[in-house]
């Protein structure tokens, strides 16, 4: 035998030995139990070829069917202006269309969002406000990603939910050695190999526990499935032309899923989509790492003499409550009940029962023996039951501040100190027109021209040559020809480049009075930071640009009673 053949044999033997010694355990198939209803299982946060995924909706549905899922929620990147596909059963799997929106402070998965008349984007606070106003549910996607541009940067904001684990983010922080091991075992045990890249996401879980102490927040496991890994770029959205078609949708769907223990599908797609989204919105959802064992049947409830509550429910503590976990977990699985993020009771096996009179946020984690990760990934994570000491206070409504000092800069008469600015291919015009009820108001007519790369904009600018030292907010009445967002900006001139700060506001066909505090404005340019020195400000602008309005669009905005105030 030649040396070359001996070399090949040795390499093959070494690879085989390495594969065998590092092979993760095969996923265990759990038996169904008559004591528990089989949960409706699905995947959330899935990309298709409509954005940066590799497969069509039909490809996704076929993969989900093979993985035993009942539904998938598609979340291609967008700005809300695309008409969502109607919910439909494909290959026996309910396909629900949603969208992932990029913002300056992270990505937002928006569920149940209708087609919007303007682009959603820009500042995270504004996107959350828009999604809520339009009746959708907002979920903070991959909030603890290792990539700064994907992280959730403002935890004072209030999304309706978050991803406690995200598959696409988990591989990004793995060392090279971990990837080398996956290459040895992935061809033989694909989902199990993917699960070896999972760790307990401590930061996300701590954040979740801290927020739920203040208000309900739903947590889900986000697949973030693209069915490809780019070889020349890992930017988001993926934009590389060269990529590997792994891991496939089916393998991701077999790695983990979300379960809806109370949902009962009817077979009618529109009705069932509403049932699925309602269950998620209410927190009637748990996550399971199926590459360890599955399918999981799981119920978490609490009861007293008067009522029984489930995941996502609020209940006022009146005496002792009994918390119960029922599952099809085998002996040896550790089941832990947590209150306010701290363990209060742990047992082994499929059942847990614990009595407590203490108020707090109760949730469950189940730990599979030998689960991967340092620390190990939880096998099952429930959503909380919220035991309150009293009624939950309503969100405070902040009334507009009554100014103690005001300088009216427009209310009837000519448009003194106002002018139009626009990009070369855009057009803007300012008119003074009659107002309903008498008097006049400002009319801004705009048409955005050019491409995105041209930076189209039209602005109505008010000069403030003496600065804004004596003021801390601006009050104005606004109305537009269609629902949209406009920017309120302050500009400080510079020798090389102007510096600007901005805040967007929503306007539509209904006239309304809007108040914008100057300390709410955020830097516009990458080189601008901090807060504006109000004495240096020389322009206050109302701007239409392509963050919220697409090139080629035109419209009108009415402004009146513009007042600088303190």
Secondary structure, 3 states (H helix, E strand, C coil): CCHHHHHHHHHHHHHHHHHHHHCCCCCEECCCCCCCCCCEEEEEEECCCCCCCCCCHHHHHHHHHHCCCCEEEEEEECCCCCCCCCCEEECCEEEEEEEEEEECCEEEEEECCCCCCCCCCCCHHHHHHHHHHCCCEEEEECCCCCCHHHCCCCCCCCCCEEEEEEHHHHHHHCCHHHHHHHHHHCCCCHHHHHHCCCCCCHHHHHHHHHHHCCCCCEEEEEEEECCCEECCCCCCCCCCCCEECCCCHHHHHHHCEEEECCCCCCCCHHHHHHHHHHHHHCCCCEEECCCCEECCCEEEEEECCCCEEECCCEEECCCCEEEEEEECCCCCCEEEEEECCEEEEEEECCEEEEEECCCEEEEEEEECCCCCCCCCCCCEECCCEEEECCCCCCCCCCCCCCCCCEEEEECCCCCCCEEEEECCCCEEEEEEEECCCCCEEEEEEEECCCCHHHCCEEEEEEECCCCCCCCCEEEEEEEECCCEEEEEEEEECCCCCCEEEEEEEEECCCCEEEEEEHHHCEECCCCCCCCCCHHHCCEEEEEEECCCCCCCCEEEEEEEEEEEEC
